[in-house]
């Protein structure tokens, strides 16, 4: 998975954050995700929309191709798990350290 150099240009993210500029892209992503669900049968909102949408939006902002969506979402999930695990470990060790005799 490669990121184009233009995606790394330091403009403070201003070009991507201009009001409304990315809205059609995000709406298209939501429609694409919703095309894969059957509202009459019900669906897992978290799994089919809430989890993949932020990762896909970030991928677009970084210039990552649509073909790399699955890999980017997997990487995003791994990163979130790592951050969550490290937060859990911090809380665990913080509890151990506060109970330790001085």
Rosetta silent file (secondary structure, phi, psi, omega in degrees, C-alpha in Angstrom):
SEQUENCE: XXXXXXXXXXXXXXXXXXXXXXXXXXXXXXXXXXXXXXXXXXXXXXXXXXXXXXXXXXXXXXXXXXXXXXXXXXXXXXXXXXXXXXXXXXXXXXXXXXXXXX
SCORE:     score description
SCORE:     0.000 S_00000001
   1 L     0.000  120.314 -179.657    0.000    0.000    0.000 S_00000001
   2 L  -115.007  148.566  178.295    1.618    3.230   -1.083 S_00000001
   3 L  -110.966  125.707 -179.749    0.702    6.781   -0.238 S_00000001
   4 L   -63.905  146.767 -178.829    1.337    9.399   -2.934 S_00000001
   5 H   -57.272  -33.379 -179.943    3.803   12.115   -1.997 S_00000001
   6 H   -62.150  -27.711  179.608    1.096   14.716   -2.646 S_00000001
   7 H   -73.251  -17.786 -177.950   -0.909   13.221    0.215 S_00000001
   8 H   -95.595   -3.403 -179.016    1.966   13.940    2.553 S_00000001
   9 L   -58.598  133.238 -176.547    2.252   17.633    1.647 S_00000001
  10 L   -87.994   89.013  174.190    2.040   19.680    4.830 S_00000001
  11 L  -112.461   16.834 -179.479   -0.784   22.114    4.221 S_00000001
  12 L    70.071   13.465 -179.794   -2.244   21.521    7.660 S_00000001
  13 L    76.754    5.582 -174.135   -4.977   19.433    6.074 S_00000001
  14 H   -59.737  -39.362 -176.392   -6.698   22.623    4.897 S_00000001
  15 H   -66.780  -26.728 -179.866   -7.372   21.424    1.372 S_00000001
  16 H   -90.445  -15.755 -174.506   -9.227   18.388    2.706 S_00000001
  17 H  -102.914    2.595  178.420  -11.094   20.213    5.415 S_00000001
  18 L   -60.729  131.021 -175.197  -12.655   22.950    3.330 S_00000001
  19 L   -53.522  123.679  174.597  -16.356   22.925    4.135 S_00000001
  20 L    84.556  -15.805 -175.817  -18.273   20.812    1.686 S_00000001
  21 L   -64.035  -39.785 -178.023  -15.352   19.923   -0.567 S_00000001
  22 L   -96.776   -4.513 -176.327  -15.226   16.278    0.534 S_00000001
  23 H   -56.594  -45.953  178.378  -18.931   15.891    1.313 S_00000001
  24 H   -60.063  -36.069  177.296  -19.826   14.287   -2.065 S_00000001
  25 H   -63.011  -44.635 -178.383  -16.992   11.777   -1.579 S_00000001
  26 H   -67.979  -42.043  177.806  -18.231   10.847    1.891 S_00000001
  27 H   -60.480  -39.967  178.598  -21.839   10.616    0.717 S_00000001
  28 H   -64.598  -39.027  177.645  -20.718    8.277   -2.091 S_00000001
  29 H   -63.643  -43.307  179.474  -18.874    6.095    0.443 S_00000001
  30 H   -63.255  -45.044  179.108  -21.982    5.894    2.649 S_00000001
  31 H   -61.525  -40.989  178.412  -24.156    5.005   -0.336 S_00000001
  32 H   -60.826  -44.213  179.163  -21.664    2.335   -1.393 S_00000001
  33 H   -66.965  -39.172 -179.042  -21.725    0.802    2.094 S_00000001
  34 H   -72.738  -24.270  175.796  -25.520    0.979    2.291 S_00000001
  35 H   -61.189  -24.916 -177.991  -25.852   -0.696   -1.110 S_00000001
  36 L   -88.142    6.808 -179.512  -24.514   -3.824    0.569 S_00000001
  37 L  -118.403  155.921  175.229  -27.294   -4.052    3.171 S_00000001
  38 L  -113.912  101.992 -176.088  -30.896   -5.199    3.053 S_00000001
  39 L   -62.205  -26.918 -179.974  -32.869   -2.855    5.295 S_00000001
  40 L   -71.739  -27.565 -179.465  -35.861   -5.201    5.213 S_00000001
  41 L   -96.868  -10.973 -175.683  -33.835   -8.028    6.751 S_00000001
  42 L    84.906  161.006  179.960  -31.859   -5.857    9.147 S_00000001
  43 L  -158.486  163.702  179.219  -28.104   -5.512    9.339 S_00000001
  44 L   -85.568   99.336 -175.858  -25.256   -4.993   11.765 S_00000001
  45 H   -55.474  -45.567 -177.809  -24.842   -1.200   11.705 S_00000001
  46 H   -62.296  -47.280 -175.880  -21.466   -1.261   13.457 S_00000001
  47 H   -71.149  -38.807 -171.600  -19.968   -3.927   11.205 S_00000001
  48 H   -96.839  -13.411  179.849  -21.373   -2.724    7.907 S_00000001
  49 H  -135.536  -56.433 -171.801  -21.269    1.067    8.286 S_00000001
  50 H   -65.897  -34.017 -179.928  -19.876    2.554   11.487 S_00000001
  51 H   -79.554  -48.487 -176.486  -16.602    0.601   11.485 S_00000001
  52 H   -76.357  -26.909 -174.874  -15.573    0.776    7.826 S_00000001
  53 H   -59.919  -51.618 -179.766  -16.730    4.347    7.087 S_00000001
  54 H   -60.071  -39.137  179.711  -14.127    6.285    9.113 S_00000001
  55 H   -65.489  -39.934  179.755  -11.309    4.090    7.780 S_00000001
  56 H   -68.568  -37.331  177.133  -12.483    4.564    4.198 S_00000001
  57 H   -64.450  -45.591  178.408  -12.756    8.344    4.653 S_00000001
  58 H   -61.419  -39.938  179.154   -9.220    8.462    6.099 S_00000001
  59 H   -60.687  -43.150  178.967   -7.953    6.316    3.230 S_00000001
  60 H   -63.280  -42.663 -179.862   -9.422    8.764    0.702 S_00000001
  61 H   -63.401  -28.994  179.651   -7.883   11.727    2.513 S_00000001
  62 L   -88.827   -2.594  178.434   -4.519    9.960    2.377 S_00000001
  63 L    79.975   20.946 -179.167   -4.887    9.209   -1.338 S_00000001
  64 L   -83.111  133.763 -177.390   -5.088    5.433   -0.912 S_00000001
  65 L   -61.341  150.569  176.620   -6.741    3.608   -3.815 S_00000001
  66 H   -57.003  -34.327 -178.692  -10.178    2.038   -3.483 S_00000001
  67 H   -62.597  -19.490 -178.330   -8.591   -1.323   -4.306 S_00000001
  68 H   -95.992    6.010 -176.498   -6.687   -1.113   -1.006 S_00000001
  69 H   -52.160  -50.902 -176.727   -9.807   -0.577    1.163 S_00000001
  70 H   -60.902  -43.224  179.998   -9.807   -4.034    2.747 S_00000001
  71 H   -66.552  -40.594 -179.325   -6.101   -3.865    3.586 S_00000001
  72 H   -66.978  -41.747  178.499   -6.396   -0.330    4.965 S_00000001
  73 H   -63.846  -40.409  177.512   -9.424   -1.245    7.106 S_00000001
  74 H   -63.013  -42.866  178.386   -7.548   -4.296    8.435 S_00000001
  75 H   -62.894  -42.862  179.682   -4.528   -2.083    9.217 S_00000001
  76 H   -62.112  -42.581  177.473   -6.830    0.454   10.895 S_00000001
  77 H   -63.052  -42.074  178.362   -8.431   -2.297   13.009 S_00000001
  78 H   -62.465  -42.734  179.726   -4.983   -3.597   13.998 S_00000001
  79 H   -64.285  -44.137  178.520   -3.852   -0.104   14.982 S_00000001
  80 H   -62.229  -40.309  178.271   -7.018    0.479   17.024 S_00000001
  81 H   -64.449  -41.220  179.153   -6.545   -2.877   18.757 S_00000001
  82 H   -63.467  -46.524 -179.801   -2.925   -2.017   19.537 S_00000001
  83 H   -63.695  -43.074  178.056   -3.842    1.392   20.931 S_00000001
  84 H   -63.361  -40.949  179.988   -6.698   -0.136   22.929 S_00000001
  85 H   -66.110  -40.677 -179.117   -4.450   -2.906   24.216 S_00000001
  86 H   -68.672  -33.715  176.081   -1.766   -0.454   25.254 S_00000001
  87 H   -66.412  -40.407  178.190   -4.370    1.661   27.062 S_00000001
  88 H   -64.267  -43.590  178.110   -5.616   -1.435   28.855 S_00000001
  89 H   -62.601  -40.357  177.786   -2.078   -2.397   29.842 S_00000001
  90 H   -59.063  -46.783  179.768   -1.466    1.138   31.116 S_00000001
  91 H   -63.172  -39.048  178.786   -4.576    0.947   33.286 S_00000001
  92 H   -62.688  -50.727 -178.376   -3.559   -2.487   34.551 S_00000001
  93 H   -69.311  -32.131  176.664   -0.045   -1.386   35.481 S_00000001
  94 H   -61.855  -42.121  177.997   -1.286    1.885   36.920 S_00000001
  95 H   -64.377  -40.082  179.032   -3.510   -0.128   39.270 S_00000001
  96 H   -65.853  -43.492 -177.838   -0.614   -2.399   40.225 S_00000001
  97 H   -68.079  -34.482  179.781    1.703    0.543   40.872 S_00000001
  98 H   -73.064  -24.863  178.600   -0.793    2.405   43.027 S_00000001
  99 H   -88.133  -12.100 -176.793   -1.308   -0.693   45.203 S_00000001
 100 L   -70.442  135.590  178.460    2.431   -1.367   45.551 S_00000001
 101 L   -61.715  142.765 -179.376    3.882   -0.575   48.972 S_00000001
 102 L   -77.597    0.000    0.000    6.026    2.554   49.036 S_00000001
